[in-house]
Amino acid sequence: IGRQSEELVRIALQELKDQKRILDFRQKDEPGSDFRVMLLDGKETALQVKSSFRGERRHNDRYPGTPVVVTGHKRRNAYHYNPEKIRPAAMNRLVRRIKSQLVAVLSIDASLR
């Protein structure tokens, strides 16, 4: 579950970087953080990826203050097991939703969309 969720977030972060809405990011799997994101103001922030809201609540209890993005995919969805099998239109919708969450949790200027 975690790797698929992180891959979806990596795609969304790359799009934000390509759009020059963030400077850079790197995957950094450490306690309480899956990514480090360099914002346009030069500040770097941790980012945690979760596939469920229950996981988000547990993370917030253990690591308050670290931004969390929830991919929210369910076990019954085919892309949960094999993200390469998801239809392009569905993938685009999912990545757009994740990008919107990233903009909110990282306080990225939404007007730059």
N, C-alpha and C positions, 0 to 999 in steps of 0.2 A: 504494500500500500504506500509506504513512505517514498519509495523511489519513483513511482508513477506520479505522486503528488509533487515531488520536488522537480521532476522533469517538466510538468505543466507550468510550474512557477518559473523555472529557468527560461522557458520559451517566452513567457510574459515579460520577465525582466529584460531579456534580450531585445524584445520589441521596444520597451521603454528606453533602453540604451540607444537603439537605432534611431528613435525619435528624438534623441538628445534631451530626454526628460530625467535621466539619471546619468552620472558620469561613468559608472562601472559597477560591477558586482562580481562576486566570486562565491563558489560553493565552499562552505567551511563547516563541516559536520562536527559540531562540538556541543557540549551540554547546553541546552536552551537556545541553540541557534543552528540553522541550516545554511544560511547565506549571510554575507556581509555586503551591504549596499552602500556605495558612495553617492551621496546626493549632490545636486548641483552647487550647493553652498560649500562643498568640500568636506562636510561632516560624513562620517561613516556610521552606519547603524546595523545592528543585528536584525535578522529576520528569521522567524520560525515558521515552518510549514506543517500544517496538520490536515488530515483528511476528514475530520469530524469536529463538531462543536464540543463534544465531550472532551476530545483531546485538547481543544483550545482552552477549555475551563481548567483542566489539569495543568496545562502549561502555565496559564496565568497565575495559578496558585503557587507554583514552584519558581517561576521567573517573572514576577510582575514587572511591567515596564518594557518588556521585549515585544515588539510588534509581531503579530501572528496573522497569517493568511490561511484561510480554510478553503481547501479545494472542494470539499463536500461531495466527492463522488461516492457512489454506493457500490456494494459488492455485486449487485445484480447487473451493473453496467459492464458491457464487454470490454470497454477500454480500461476498466480497473485491472484486468488481468493482462491485457495487451494493448497499450495505447496506440500502437501502429494500426490497429484495426478500426479505430474510430473514424467516422466519415469526416472529410475536411470541413464541411459546414458546421458540424457539431463541435469539432475541435476549435474552430474560430470563435464560436459562441462561448465556449468554456474559457478560452484564453482571454477573451474580452472581459468576461466576468472577473477573472482573477486579476487582470490589469486594473479594473475599477477598484477592487479591494486594495491592491498595492498602492494606488494613488491615495486612497483614504488613510490606510494605516501608516504610510510613510510620509504623509502630508505633502505629496507632490502636487504642484499647481495643476489642478484639473482643467484650467482654461487652456492649457497648451495642447490638449488633445487634437 
